[in-house]
Amino acid sequence: MQPGILLVFGVLTGLGYVVSVWTLVLYAIPIATISVILGMIQFWLLDRRYQKKETAAR
C-alpha cells in the first residue's frame, strides 16, 4: 500500500470521516493509470521532438 493512501486515510479519519482504505485505493487506481498514460504520451512527444531536431541537424 502506498504511504500517500495511508496519509489520506489518517487525515480523513482524524477529521471524523468514515472511510475505508480499500475505497481510497479504488479511487487511486484510475488516477494512477491516467497519470502513467499521460506520462507516456508526454515522453513520446518529447522523443519525436528530439528526433526531428536530430534529423534537421544532419
Secondary structure as UniProt FT lines:
FT   HELIX           3..14
FT   TURN            15..16
FT   HELIX           21..57
//
